């Protein structure tokens, strides 16, 4: 299939545009997962700062 052919699954877009849309959606999902990990880490470190620490 050529890049500039109309994508039958997405009328009004070419197959190249559809590929770009799919790649962008995948990147967004990866960034959302990474953001969730960062939020969890930030929450953990914030809780560590709030709890009393003893010196050895």
Phi and psi in radians as a Rosetta constraint file:
Dihedral C 1 N 2 CA 2 C 2 CIRCULARHARMONIC -1.397 0.35
Dihedral N 2 CA 2 C 2 N 3 CIRCULARHARMONIC 2.680 0.35
Dihedral C 2 N 3 CA 3 C 3 CIRCULARHARMONIC -1.047 0.35
Dihedral N 3 CA 3 C 3 N 4 CIRCULARHARMONIC -0.618 0.35
Dihedral C 3 N 4 CA 4 C 4 CIRCULARHARMONIC -1.645 0.35
Dihedral N 4 CA 4 C 4 N 5 CIRCULARHARMONIC 0.171 0.35
Dihedral C 4 N 5 CA 5 C 5 CIRCULARHARMONIC -1.332 0.35
Dihedral N 5 CA 5 C 5 N 6 CIRCULARHARMONIC 2.607 0.35
Dihedral C 5 N 6 CA 6 C 6 CIRCULARHARMONIC -1.208 0.35
Dihedral N 6 CA 6 C 6 N 7 CIRCULARHARMONIC 2.324 0.35
Dihedral C 6 N 7 CA 7 C 7 CIRCULARHARMONIC -1.382 0.35
Dihedral N 7 CA 7 C 7 N 8 CIRCULARHARMONIC 2.108 0.35
Dihedral C 7 N 8 CA 8 C 8 CIRCULARHARMONIC -1.136 0.35
Dihedral N 8 CA 8 C 8 N 9 CIRCULARHARMONIC -0.440 0.35
Dihedral C 8 N 9 CA 9 C 9 CIRCULARHARMONIC -1.435 0.35
Dihedral N 9 CA 9 C 9 N 10 CIRCULARHARMONIC -0.361 0.35
Dihedral C 9 N 10 CA 10 C 10 CIRCULARHARMONIC -2.326 0.35
Dihedral N 10 CA 10 C 10 N 11 CIRCULARHARMONIC 1.399 0.35
Dihedral C 10 N 11 CA 11 C 11 CIRCULARHARMONIC -0.968 0.35
Dihedral N 11 CA 11 C 11 N 12 CIRCULARHARMONIC 2.417 0.35
Dihedral C 11 N 12 CA 12 C 12 CIRCULARHARMONIC 1.639 0.35
Dihedral N 12 CA 12 C 12 N 13 CIRCULARHARMONIC -0.076 0.35
Dihedral C 12 N 13 CA 13 C 13 CIRCULARHARMONIC -2.189 0.35
Dihedral N 13 CA 13 C 13 N 14 CIRCULARHARMONIC 2.740 0.35
Dihedral C 13 N 14 CA 14 C 14 CIRCULARHARMONIC -1.566 0.35
Dihedral N 14 CA 14 C 14 N 15 CIRCULARHARMONIC 2.908 0.35
Dihedral C 14 N 15 CA 15 C 15 CIRCULARHARMONIC -1.098 0.35
Dihedral N 15 CA 15 C 15 N 16 CIRCULARHARMONIC -0.586 0.35
Dihedral C 15 N 16 CA 16 C 16 CIRCULARHARMONIC -1.149 0.35
Dihedral N 16 CA 16 C 16 N 17 CIRCULARHARMONIC -0.760 0.35
Dihedral C 16 N 17 CA 17 C 17 CIRCULARHARMONIC -1.099 0.35
Dihedral N 17 CA 17 C 17 N 18 CIRCULARHARMONIC -0.709 0.35
Dihedral C 17 N 18 CA 18 C 18 CIRCULARHARMONIC -1.104 0.35
Dihedral N 18 CA 18 C 18 N 19 CIRCULARHARMONIC -0.689 0.35
Dihedral C 18 N 19 CA 19 C 19 CIRCULARHARMONIC -1.120 0.35
Dihedral N 19 CA 19 C 19 N 20 CIRCULARHARMONIC -0.689 0.35
Dihedral C 19 N 20 CA 20 C 20 CIRCULARHARMONIC -1.160 0.35
Dihedral N 20 CA 20 C 20 N 21 CIRCULARHARMONIC -0.709 0.35
Dihedral C 20 N 21 CA 21 C 21 CIRCULARHARMONIC -1.083 0.35
Dihedral N 21 CA 21 C 21 N 22 CIRCULARHARMONIC -0.796 0.35
Dihedral C 21 N 22 CA 22 C 22 CIRCULARHARMONIC -1.088 0.35
Dihedral N 22 CA 22 C 22 N 23 CIRCULARHARMONIC -0.756 0.35
Dihedral C 22 N 23 CA 23 C 23 CIRCULARHARMONIC -1.136 0.35
Dihedral N 23 CA 23 C 23 N 24 CIRCULARHARMONIC -0.697 0.35
Dihedral C 23 N 24 CA 24 C 24 CIRCULARHARMONIC -1.145 0.35
Dihedral N 24 CA 24 C 24 N 25 CIRCULARHARMONIC -0.729 0.35
Dihedral C 24 N 25 CA 25 C 25 CIRCULARHARMONIC -1.096 0.35
Dihedral N 25 CA 25 C 25 N 26 CIRCULARHARMONIC -0.678 0.35
Dihedral C 25 N 26 CA 26 C 26 CIRCULARHARMONIC -1.130 0.35
Dihedral N 26 CA 26 C 26 N 27 CIRCULARHARMONIC -0.752 0.35
Dihedral C 26 N 27 CA 27 C 27 CIRCULARHARMONIC -1.093 0.35
Dihedral N 27 CA 27 C 27 N 28 CIRCULARHARMONIC -0.715 0.35
Dihedral C 27 N 28 CA 28 C 28 CIRCULARHARMONIC -1.077 0.35
Dihedral N 28 CA 28 C 28 N 29 CIRCULARHARMONIC -0.771 0.35
Dihedral C 28 N 29 CA 29 C 29 CIRCULARHARMONIC -1.080 0.35
Dihedral N 29 CA 29 C 29 N 30 CIRCULARHARMONIC -0.732 0.35
Dihedral C 29 N 30 CA 30 C 30 CIRCULARHARMONIC -1.123 0.35
Dihedral N 30 CA 30 C 30 N 31 CIRCULARHARMONIC -0.714 0.35
Dihedral C 30 N 31 CA 31 C 31 CIRCULARHARMONIC -1.170 0.35
Dihedral N 31 CA 31 C 31 N 32 CIRCULARHARMONIC -0.645 0.35
Dihedral C 31 N 32 CA 32 C 32 CIRCULARHARMONIC -1.128 0.35
Dihedral N 32 CA 32 C 32 N 33 CIRCULARHARMONIC -0.699 0.35
Dihedral C 32 N 33 CA 33 C 33 CIRCULARHARMONIC -1.115 0.35
Dihedral N 33 CA 33 C 33 N 34 CIRCULARHARMONIC -0.785 0.35
Dihedral C 33 N 34 CA 34 C 34 CIRCULARHARMONIC -1.102 0.35
Dihedral N 34 CA 34 C 34 N 35 CIRCULARHARMONIC -0.680 0.35
Dihedral C 34 N 35 CA 35 C 35 CIRCULARHARMONIC -1.108 0.35
Dihedral N 35 CA 35 C 35 N 36 CIRCULARHARMONIC -0.709 0.35
Dihedral C 35 N 36 CA 36 C 36 CIRCULARHARMONIC -1.090 0.35
Dihedral N 36 CA 36 C 36 N 37 CIRCULARHARMONIC -0.710 0.35
Dihedral C 36 N 37 CA 37 C 37 CIRCULARHARMONIC -1.114 0.35
Dihedral N 37 CA 37 C 37 N 38 CIRCULARHARMONIC -0.759 0.35
Dihedral C 37 N 38 CA 38 C 38 CIRCULARHARMONIC -1.124 0.35
Dihedral N 38 CA 38 C 38 N 39 CIRCULARHARMONIC -0.703 0.35
Dihedral C 38 N 39 CA 39 C 39 CIRCULARHARMONIC -1.104 0.35
Dihedral N 39 CA 39 C 39 N 40 CIRCULARHARMONIC -0.733 0.35
Dihedral C 39 N 40 CA 40 C 40 CIRCULARHARMONIC -1.116 0.35
Dihedral N 40 CA 40 C 40 N 41 CIRCULARHARMONIC -0.746 0.35
Dihedral C 40 N 41 CA 41 C 41 CIRCULARHARMONIC -1.127 0.35
Dihedral N 41 CA 41 C 41 N 42 CIRCULARHARMONIC -0.741 0.35
Dihedral C 41 N 42 CA 42 C 42 CIRCULARHARMONIC -1.101 0.35
Dihedral N 42 CA 42 C 42 N 43 CIRCULARHARMONIC -0.720 0.35
Dihedral C 42 N 43 CA 43 C 43 CIRCULARHARMONIC -1.106 0.35
Dihedral N 43 CA 43 C 43 N 44 CIRCULARHARMONIC -0.769 0.35
Dihedral C 43 N 44 CA 44 C 44 CIRCULARHARMONIC -1.065 0.35
Dihedral N 44 CA 44 C 44 N 45 CIRCULARHARMONIC -0.854 0.35
Dihedral C 44 N 45 CA 45 C 45 CIRCULARHARMONIC -1.154 0.35
Dihedral N 45 CA 45 C 45 N 46 CIRCULARHARMONIC -0.620 0.35
Dihedral C 45 N 46 CA 46 C 46 CIRCULARHARMONIC -1.105 0.35
Dihedral N 46 CA 46 C 46 N 47 CIRCULARHARMONIC -0.724 0.35
Dihedral C 46 N 47 CA 47 C 47 CIRCULARHARMONIC -1.178 0.35
Dihedral N 47 CA 47 C 47 N 48 CIRCULARHARMONIC -0.601 0.35
Dihedral C 47 N 48 CA 48 C 48 CIRCULARHARMONIC -1.150 0.35
Dihedral N 48 CA 48 C 48 N 49 CIRCULARHARMONIC -0.630 0.35
Dihedral C 48 N 49 CA 49 C 49 CIRCULARHARMONIC -1.211 0.35
Dihedral N 49 CA 49 C 49 N 50 CIRCULARHARMONIC -0.532 0.35
Dihedral C 49 N 50 CA 50 C 50 CIRCULARHARMONIC -1.380 0.35
Dihedral N 50 CA 50 C 50 N 51 CIRCULARHARMONIC -0.423 0.35
Dihedral C 50 N 51 CA 51 C 51 CIRCULARHARMONIC -1.509 0.35
Dihedral N 51 CA 51 C 51 N 52 CIRCULARHARMONIC 2.597 0.35
Dihedral C 51 N 52 CA 52 C 52 CIRCULARHARMONIC -1.187 0.35
Dihedral N 52 CA 52 C 52 N 53 CIRCULARHARMONIC 2.469 0.35
Dihedral C 52 N 53 CA 53 C 53 CIRCULARHARMONIC -1.987 0.35
Dihedral N 53 CA 53 C 53 N 54 CIRCULARHARMONIC 2.519 0.35
Dihedral C 53 N 54 CA 54 C 54 CIRCULARHARMONIC -1.950 0.35
Dihedral N 54 CA 54 C 54 N 55 CIRCULARHARMONIC 2.583 0.35
Dihedral C 54 N 55 CA 55 C 55 CIRCULARHARMONIC -1.568 0.35
Dihedral N 55 CA 55 C 55 N 56 CIRCULARHARMONIC 2.531 0.35
